[in-house]
């Protein structure tokens, strides 16, 4: 009897709860969206709890110290003393691609191009006498043949210390590589007025170069450093662009979810599950793009920086066009009157049965535009700490961890919204209007990318966070 009474009380209370919901439906919806924004913006606590720039500097200091130690060791292994009469001390460094990768791959590899030339660095030192006023002449001896340099660079006038860089071709006139896989000895022959007889000096190396394993081991990056870099990026340099990603995310989430509400007073049983699928697709889209970008930056560092610097406008325009197309797609999915009569509407409806491809493309498209916004911050950091080491795996790991830091609150926001999905029942009749609003937001961001006004929203919000 007691259980029957409790059930009767619950049944009596339920209509009153529905009546209150119906009277305050817009308030509930607005509060739910505000809560979703706050949850998905939870990563904003990082700047207040973590000093991102300081963290990046500490990690970078450790990496640079490791780089310097490694570069010194590799340089010593590749350096030969060119003995000869006279007071001058002459040392020759055979600057192999491995040397550039270990020392300053991003800084000077583009200038000296060790992948296209054989590079030698000659250092002359005297203590009392002046160095000759001319640069040393050099020739490379390989398997009995002598080759002149294609370029040399150094100061003609120097008192007691001078460094000259020589570049030699990788192949002979017949296109055959000077240094093949078979073992042989190469020699760099130098001449200058170091003594009265102009005695030549020679430095030699056995190639291929054999490096001790300890010289090539990179101990600078640990899982802790990867996490520190990801947290530093999240808290120091990427916040303004991510603020805009939240807006697109919520527009995608609510717009596509509204399309699942087919008639007033009824919400499909799988609506909350589909909302989570949409969130997972969106998160997967930008996480995949960021991870691939981290791998490319880590592997190619300087080259990717130049590419983004030169092609950023084209990337933005392409991403903007994709966003506008996806905005129209969203309108079709939500039966917006402005677009539902377009000839491709039925094709879209047949193509996207589970609303998974669209959110993933939406996230990837906007993130592609984000890369032009992020390029300075991401590459300035990864170029120094990751790109300089030529590590694709570390670059991918850093941006993957960064993506996870963003994805967790995004998924939490979707989980929260799925729990209040019954609110959408009261708004089912307005589903086309919600789809229209979402479509307008997405298309507006497409126009922002095309017109290169990426910071329009973040510039208005960011100063109020006290982090600018």
C-alpha positions as CSV (number, residue, x, y, z in Angstrom):
1,X,0.0,0.0,0.0
2,X,2.8,2.4,0.9
3,X,4.5,1.7,-2.5
4,X,1.2,2.4,-4.3
5,X,0.8,5.7,-2.4
6,X,4.3,6.7,-3.3
7,X,3.6,5.9,-7.0
8,X,0.5,8.0,-6.8
9,X,2.4,10.9,-5.3
10,X,5.0,10.7,-8.1
11,X,2.3,10.6,-10.8
12,X,0.6,13.6,-9.2
13,X,3.9,15.5,-9.1
14,X,4.9,14.7,-12.7
15,X,2.4,17.0,-14.4
16,X,3.4,19.9,-12.3
17,X,7.0,19.3,-13.2
18,X,6.1,19.3,-16.9
19,X,4.0,22.4,-16.5
20,X,6.9,24.2,-14.9
21,X,9.2,23.0,-17.7
22,X,6.7,24.2,-20.4
23,X,6.5,27.6,-18.7
24,X,10.2,28.0,-18.4
25,X,11.5,26.1,-21.4
26,X,13.5,29.0,-22.8
27,X,15.1,29.7,-19.5
28,X,16.1,26.0,-19.2
29,X,17.5,25.9,-22.7
30,X,19.5,29.1,-22.2
31,X,20.9,27.9,-18.9
32,X,21.7,24.5,-20.4
33,X,23.6,26.2,-23.3
34,X,25.4,28.5,-20.8
35,X,26.4,25.5,-18.8
36,X,27.6,23.6,-21.9
37,X,29.7,26.6,-22.8
38,X,31.3,26.7,-19.3
39,X,31.9,23.0,-19.4
40,X,33.5,23.0,-22.8
41,X,35.6,26.0,-21.8
42,X,37.0,24.2,-18.8
43,X,40.5,24.2,-20.3
44,X,40.5,28.0,-19.6
45,X,41.5,27.2,-16.1
46,X,45.0,26.2,-17.4
47,X,46.2,29.8,-17.8
48,X,45.3,30.6,-14.2
49,X,46.8,27.4,-12.8
50,X,49.7,26.9,-15.1
51,X,52.2,29.5,-16.3
52,X,52.3,28.3,-19.9
53,X,55.2,30.5,-21.1
54,X,57.3,29.7,-18.1
55,X,56.6,26.0,-18.6
56,X,57.5,26.2,-22.2
57,X,60.7,28.0,-21.4
58,X,61.7,25.4,-18.8
59,X,61.1,22.6,-21.2
60,X,62.9,24.4,-24.0
61,X,65.9,25.1,-21.8
62,X,66.2,21.4,-21.0
63,X,65.9,20.5,-24.7
64,X,68.4,23.1,-25.8
65,X,71.0,22.0,-23.3
66,X,70.6,18.4,-24.5
67,X,70.9,19.7,-28.1
68,X,74.1,21.6,-27.3
69,X,75.7,18.7,-25.6
70,X,74.7,16.4,-28.5
71,X,75.9,18.8,-31.1
72,X,79.3,19.2,-29.4
73,X,79.8,15.5,-29.3
74,X,78.8,14.9,-32.9
75,X,81.0,17.9,-34.0
76,X,84.0,16.5,-32.2
77,X,83.4,13.1,-33.8
78,X,83.3,14.7,-37.3
79,X,86.2,17.2,-36.8
80,X,89.7,16.6,-38.1
81,X,92.9,18.6,-37.6
82,X,94.7,19.6,-40.8
83,X,98.3,19.4,-39.8
84,X,101.0,21.5,-41.5
85,X,103.9,24.0,-40.9
86,X,103.3,27.5,-39.6
87,X,101.6,28.9,-36.5
88,X,98.0,28.5,-37.8
89,X,95.9,25.8,-36.3
90,X,93.4,24.5,-38.9
91,X,90.4,22.3,-38.0
92,X,87.8,20.9,-40.5
93,X,84.3,19.8,-39.6
94,X,82.5,17.5,-42.0
95,X,79.0,18.9,-41.5
96,X,76.8,15.9,-42.3
97,X,73.0,15.9,-42.3
98,X,73.2,14.2,-38.9
99,X,75.3,17.0,-37.6
100,X,72.7,19.6,-38.7
101,X,69.9,17.6,-37.3
102,X,71.6,17.3,-33.9
103,X,72.7,21.0,-33.7
104,X,70.5,23.4,-35.5
105,X,68.5,21.7,-38.1
106,X,65.8,24.4,-38.4
107,X,68.2,27.3,-38.2
108,X,70.7,26.8,-41.0
109,X,69.7,23.6,-42.9
110,X,67.8,25.8,-45.4
111,X,70.9,27.9,-46.0
112,X,73.6,25.2,-46.4
113,X,71.3,22.4,-47.6
114,X,73.3,19.3,-46.5
115,X,70.8,17.1,-48.3
116,X,72.0,18.6,-51.6
117,X,75.7,19.4,-50.9
118,X,78.7,18.1,-49.0
119,X,79.4,20.8,-46.4
120,X,82.7,21.4,-44.7
121,X,83.5,24.0,-42.1
122,X,87.1,25.2,-41.9
123,X,88.3,27.0,-38.8
124,X,91.7,28.9,-38.8
125,X,93.3,30.1,-35.6
126,X,96.5,31.9,-34.8
127,X,97.8,33.4,-31.5
128,X,100.5,35.9,-32.5
129,X,100.6,36.2,-36.3
130,X,97.7,37.5,-38.5
131,X,95.8,35.2,-40.7
132,X,96.3,35.5,-44.5
133,X,94.0,38.1,-46.1
134,X,92.6,35.5,-48.5
135,X,90.3,32.5,-47.9
136,X,91.8,29.1,-48.1
137,X,91.4,27.3,-51.4
138,X,89.9,23.9,-51.1
139,X,89.4,20.8,-53.2
140,X,87.7,17.5,-52.4
141,X,89.5,14.3,-53.2
142,X,87.3,11.2,-53.7
143,X,88.5,7.9,-55.1
144,X,91.4,9.5,-56.9
145,X,89.3,12.4,-58.4
146,X,89.5,16.0,-57.4
147,X,86.5,18.3,-57.2
148,X,86.3,22.1,-56.7
149,X,83.7,23.7,-54.3
150,X,80.5,25.1,-55.7
151,X,80.4,27.8,-53.1
152,X,82.5,29.1,-50.2
153,X,81.5,31.6,-47.5
154,X,83.7,33.4,-45.1
155,X,85.4,36.8,-44.2
156,X,88.5,37.7,-46.2
157,X,89.9,39.8,-43.5
158,X,90.4,38.3,-40.0
159,X,93.0,38.9,-37.3
160,X,93.4,35.6,-35.5
161,X,90.2,33.6,-36.0
162,X,88.2,32.8,-39.1
163,X,85.5,30.3,-40.1
164,X,84.8,29.4,-43.7
165,X,82.0,27.1,-45.1
166,X,82.6,25.1,-48.3
167,X,79.9,23.3,-50.3
168,X,80.7,20.5,-52.8
169,X,78.3,18.8,-55.1
170,X,76.9,15.4,-54.1
171,X,77.3,14.0,-57.7
172,X,79.9,14.2,-60.4
173,X,79.2,15.5,-63.9
174,X,77.8,12.1,-65.0
175,X,75.3,12.2,-62.1
176,X,77.1,9.5,-60.1
177,X,77.1,10.1,-56.3
178,X,80.6,11.1,-55.0
179,X,80.0,9.1,-51.8
180,X,78.4,5.7,-52.4
181,X,77.6,3.0,-49.9
182,X,80.9,1.3,-50.3
183,X,83.6,2.3,-47.7
184,X,86.2,4.8,-49.0
185,X,88.3,7.7,-47.8
186,X,87.5,11.3,-48.7
187,X,90.0,14.1,-48.2
188,X,89.7,17.9,-48.1
189,X,92.8,19.5,-49.3
190,X,93.4,23.1,-48.2
191,X,96.0,25.8,-49.3
192,X,96.7,29.2,-47.9
193,X,99.8,31.3,-46.9
194,X,100.1,29.7,-43.5
195,X,103.8,29.2,-44.2
196,X,106.4,30.5,-46.7
197,X,106.1,27.5,-49.0
198,X,102.2,27.5,-49.1
199,X,102.3,23.9,-48.0
200,X,98.9,22.2,-48.5
201,X,97.1,20.6,-45.5
202,X,94.7,17.7,-45.7
203,X,91.9,16.3,-43.5
204,X,90.4,12.9,-44.2
205,X,87.3,10.8,-43.2
206,X,86.2,7.3,-43.7
207,X,82.8,7.1,-45.2
208,X,80.0,6.2,-44.6
209,X,80.4,7.8,-41.2
210,X,80.0,5.5,-38.3
211,X,78.4,7.2,-35.3
212,X,78.6,5.7,-31.9
213,X,75.1,4.9,-30.7
214,X,75.4,7.2,-27.7
215,X,75.9,10.2,-29.9
216,X,72.5,9.6,-31.7
217,X,70.4,8.9,-28.6
218,X,68.1,11.7,-27.8
219,X,67.3,11.8,-24.1
220,X,65.9,15.3,-24.1
221,X,62.2,14.3,-24.5
222,X,60.4,12.3,-21.9
223,X,56.7,11.7,-21.4
224,X,56.7,14.4,-18.7
225,X,58.1,16.9,-21.2
226,X,55.5,16.0,-23.8
227,X,52.8,16.6,-21.2
228,X,54.5,19.9,-20.2
229,X,54.6,21.1,-23.8
230,X,51.0,20.2,-24.4
231,X,49.9,22.0,-21.2
232,X,52.1,25.0,-22.0
233,X,50.6,25.3,-25.5
234,X,47.1,25.0,-24.1
235,X,47.6,27.7,-21.4
236,X,49.9,30.1,-23.2
237,X,49.3,30.5,-26.9
238,X,46.3,28.8,-28.3
239,X,43.4,30.1,-26.2
240,X,42.0,32.8,-28.6
241,X,41.5,30.4,-31.5
242,X,40.0,27.7,-29.3
243,X,37.3,30.1,-28.1
244,X,36.0,30.3,-31.6
245,X,36.2,26.5,-32.0
246,X,33.7,26.2,-29.0
247,X,31.2,28.4,-30.9
248,X,31.4,26.2,-34.0
249,X,31.2,23.1,-31.8
250,X,28.0,24.1,-30.0
251,X,26.4,25.2,-33.3
252,X,27.2,21.8,-34.8
253,X,26.0,19.9,-31.7
254,X,22.7,21.7,-31.2
255,X,21.9,22.2,-34.9
256,X,22.4,18.5,-35.7
257,X,20.7,17.3,-32.6
258,X,17.6,19.5,-33.3
259,X,17.3,17.7,-36.6
260,X,16.8,14.4,-34.7
261,X,13.6,15.8,-33.1
262,X,11.0,14.9,-35.7
263,X,7.8,16.2,-34.1
264,X,6.6,18.2,-31.1
265,X,6.3,16.2,-27.9
266,X,8.6,13.4,-28.9
267,X,12.4,12.9,-28.7
268,X,13.8,9.8,-30.4
269,X,15.1,7.3,-27.9
270,X,18.6,7.4,-29.4
271,X,18.8,11.2,-29.6
272,X,21.2,11.5,-26.6
273,X,23.4,8.7,-28.0
274,X,23.5,10.4,-31.4
275,X,24.6,13.6,-29.7
276,X,27.5,11.8,-28.2
277,X,28.3,10.3,-31.6
278,X,28.3,13.8,-33.1
279,X,30.6,15.1,-30.3
280,X,33.0,12.1,-30.8
281,X,33.1,12.8,-34.5
282,X,33.8,16.5,-34.0
283,X,36.5,15.8,-31.5
284,X,38.0,13.1,-33.7
285,X,38.1,15.5,-36.6
286,X,40.2,18.2,-35.0
287,X,42.3,15.8,-33.0
288,X,43.3,13.9,-36.1
289,X,44.2,17.1,-37.9
290,X,46.2,18.5,-35.0
291,X,48.1,15.2,-34.5
292,X,49.0,15.0,-38.2
293,X,50.1,18.6,-38.1
294,X,52.3,18.0,-35.1
295,X,53.9,15.0,-36.9
296,X,54.6,17.1,-40.0
297,X,55.9,20.1,-38.0
298,X,58.1,17.8,-35.9
299,X,59.5,16.1,-39.0
300,X,59.9,19.1,-41.3
301,X,60.0,22.0,-38.9
302,X,61.3,24.9,-40.9
303,X,59.8,23.8,-44.2
304,X,56.3,23.6,-42.7
305,X,56.7,27.0,-41.2
306,X,57.6,28.5,-44.5
307,X,54.7,26.7,-46.2
308,X,52.2,28.0,-43.7
309,X,53.7,31.4,-43.8
310,X,53.4,31.6,-47.6
311,X,50.2,29.7,-48.1
312,X,48.2,30.7,-45.0
313,X,45.7,32.8,-47.1
314,X,45.0,30.0,-49.5
315,X,44.5,27.6,-46.6
316,X,42.1,30.1,-44.9
317,X,40.1,30.6,-48.1
318,X,39.9,26.8,-48.7
319,X,38.8,26.2,-45.1
320,X,36.3,29.0,-45.4
321,X,34.7,27.5,-48.5
322,X,34.5,24.1,-46.8
323,X,32.8,25.7,-43.8
324,X,30.2,27.5,-45.9
325,X,29.4,24.2,-47.8
326,X,29.1,22.4,-44.4
327,X,26.9,25.2,-43.2
328,X,24.5,24.6,-46.1
329,X,24.7,20.9,-45.4
330,X,23.6,21.6,-41.8
331,X,20.7,23.6,-43.2
332,X,19.6,20.7,-45.3
333,X,19.8,18.3,-42.3
334,X,17.6,20.6,-40.2
335,X,15.2,21.2,-43.0
336,X,15.8,25.0,-43.1
337,X,13.3,26.6,-45.5
338,X,16.1,28.5,-47.2
339,X,18.0,25.4,-48.3
340,X,15.7,22.4,-48.1
341,X,14.5,22.9,-51.7
342,X,18.0,22.8,-53.1
343,X,18.6,20.0,-55.6
344,X,21.2,18.3,-53.5
345,X,19.1,18.1,-50.3
346,X,17.9,14.6,-50.9
347,X,21.4,13.5,-51.8
348,X,22.7,14.8,-48.5
349,X,19.9,13.1,-46.6
350,X,20.8,9.8,-48.2
351,X,24.6,10.2,-47.8
352,X,24.7,11.2,-44.1
353,X,22.6,8.6,-42.3
354,X,24.2,8.8,-38.9
355,X,25.4,12.5,-38.8
356,X,29.0,11.4,-38.3
357,X,30.8,12.5,-41.4
358,X,29.5,16.1,-41.3
359,X,30.7,16.9,-37.7
360,X,34.1,15.4,-38.4
361,X,34.5,17.4,-41.6
362,X,33.2,20.5,-39.7
363,X,35.9,20.1,-37.1
364,X,38.6,19.3,-39.6
365,X,37.6,22.2,-41.8
366,X,37.6,24.8,-39.0
367,X,40.8,23.4,-37.5
368,X,42.4,23.7,-40.9
369,X,41.5,27.4,-40.7
370,X,42.7,27.3,-37.1
371,X,46.2,26.2,-38.3
372,X,46.6,29.6,-40.0
373,X,45.6,31.1,-36.7
374,X,47.7,28.7,-34.6
375,X,50.7,28.6,-37.0
376,X,52.8,31.2,-35.3
377,X,52.2,29.8,-31.8
378,X,52.4,26.1,-32.7
379,X,55.4,26.4,-35.0
380,X,57.3,28.9,-32.9
381,X,57.1,26.4,-30.0
382,X,57.4,23.1,-31.9
383,X,60.1,24.5,-34.2
384,X,62.3,25.2,-31.2
385,X,61.5,22.2,-29.0
386,X,60.4,19.5,-31.5
387,X,61.1,20.6,-35.1
388,X,64.8,21.2,-34.3
389,X,65.1,17.6,-33.3
390,X,63.3,16.3,-36.4
391,X,61.0,14.2,-34.3
392,X,57.7,13.4,-36.0
393,X,56.6,11.1,-33.1
394,X,57.2,13.8,-30.4
395,X,55.4,16.5,-32.5
396,X,52.4,14.2,-33.0
397,X,52.4,13.2,-29.3
398,X,52.5,16.9,-28.1
399,X,49.5,18.0,-30.3
400,X,47.6,14.7,-29.5
401,X,47.9,15.5,-25.8
402,X,46.9,19.1,-26.5
403,X,43.8,17.8,-28.4
404,X,42.9,15.5,-25.6
405,X,43.0,18.4,-23.2
406,X,40.5,20.2,-25.4
407,X,38.4,17.0,-26.2
408,X,37.7,16.1,-22.6
409,X,35.6,19.1,-21.7
410,X,34.0,19.1,-25.2
411,X,32.8,15.6,-24.6
412,X,31.7,16.5,-21.1
413,X,29.6,19.3,-22.5
414,X,28.0,16.9,-25.0
415,X,27.3,14.5,-22.1
416,X,25.6,17.2,-20.2
417,X,23.5,18.4,-23.1
418,X,22.4,14.8,-23.8
419,X,21.1,14.6,-20.2
420,X,18.8,17.6,-20.8
421,X,17.7,16.5,-24.2
422,X,14.1,16.2,-23.0
423,X,14.1,20.0,-23.0
424,X,14.3,19.8,-26.8
425,X,10.9,18.1,-26.8
426,X,9.3,21.5,-26.0
427,X,11.3,23.1,-28.9
428,X,10.7,20.4,-31.5
429,X,8.5,22.8,-33.5
430,X,11.4,25.3,-33.7
431,X,13.9,22.8,-34.9
432,X,14.2,24.5,-38.4
433,X,14.9,27.8,-36.7
434,X,17.6,26.3,-34.5
435,X,19.1,24.7,-37.6
436,X,18.9,28.1,-39.3
437,X,20.8,29.7,-36.4
438,X,23.5,27.0,-36.5
439,X,23.8,27.3,-40.3
440,X,24.2,31.1,-40.0
441,X,26.9,30.7,-37.4
442,X,28.9,28.1,-39.4
443,X,28.6,30.1,-42.6
444,X,29.6,33.3,-40.7
445,X,32.8,31.6,-39.5
446,X,33.5,30.5,-43.1
447,X,33.3,34.1,-44.2
448,X,35.6,35.0,-41.3
449,X,38.2,32.6,-42.6
450,X,37.9,33.8,-46.2
451,X,38.1,37.5,-45.2
452,X,41.0,36.8,-42.8
453,X,39.2,38.2,-39.7
454,X,40.0,35.2,-37.6
455,X,40.5,37.0,-34.4
456,X,37.2,39.0,-34.6
457,X,35.5,37.0,-31.8
458,X,38.5,36.2,-29.7
459,X,39.7,39.8,-29.7
460,X,36.4,40.8,-28.2
461,X,36.3,38.1,-25.5
462,X,40.0,37.5,-24.7
463,X,40.7,40.8,-22.8
464,X,37.9,40.1,-20.4
465,X,39.5,36.9,-19.3
466,X,42.5,38.8,-17.9
467,X,44.9,36.8,-19.9
468,X,45.8,39.1,-22.8
